[in-house]
Amino acid sequence: MTKHEVKCTNKSHKDSTYGNIQSIGGLNSDGSRWRITQERAIEGIESGKWQFYVNSNGRKVDVIVKSINGRKFLKTENDGYDSNNLSTLPECP
């Protein structure tokens, strides 16, 4: 299965580094952009359809699904640098 690099996010609070992620996005091999909702990404990860990662300091850090009080959300595995590399990505156009 191909892993897709996440290069940007859309958050509910655009000016907040830690706003709730609403969607993630990246680039296709032909240079076109892709973007999907957080809910669709969660479904794809949990079903095994998709895998995502973030490039952090030259390393591929996997995007995973977490749950707090029954609310699922995306975050990255711990890489020893940022608590959630998704939060520091730029806003998707």
C-alpha positions, -999 to 999 in steps of 0.1 A, spaced: 0 0 0 13 34 -9 16 60 18 4 95 10 23 125 23 2 151 41 16 185 33 -12 208 46 -43 209 68 -74 230 73 -83 237 109 -115 250 125 -94 279 140 -71 289 111 -49 311 133 -44 285 160 -16 260 158 -37 235 177 -71 241 161 -92 211 153 -82 196 120 -111 195 95 -92 182 64 -57 171 53 -42 175 19 -11 169 -3 1 165 -38 -6 137 -63 22 123 -85 10 145 -114 13 176 -92 -24 181 -87 -37 187 -52 -58 163 -31 -77 171 1 -101 149 22 -120 155 54 -106 142 86 -136 119 89 -129 103 55 -92 100 64 -101 82 96 -124 58 78 -96 51 52 -70 45 79 -92 23 100 -104 2 69 -68 -2 57 -76 16 25 -51 45 30 -19 53 50 -7 88 55 26 103 68 42 137 75 78 145 66 93 158 99 130 166 100 136 143 71 117 114 86 84 99 76 61 100 107 29 81 104 -5 97 108 -26 77 132 -62 77 146 -66 86 183 -97 88 204 -105 108 235 -139 104 251 -152 86 220 -141 115 197 -117 103 170 -91 125 155 -59 124 135 -24 130 149 11 118 142 31 92 160 56 105 185 88 114 167 106 131 196 101 166 182 65 179 178 36 165 198 16 165 166 33 173 133 -1 178 116 -7 209 137 23 227 124 16 222 87 5 251 66 -31 258 57 -43 240 25 -53 263 -3 
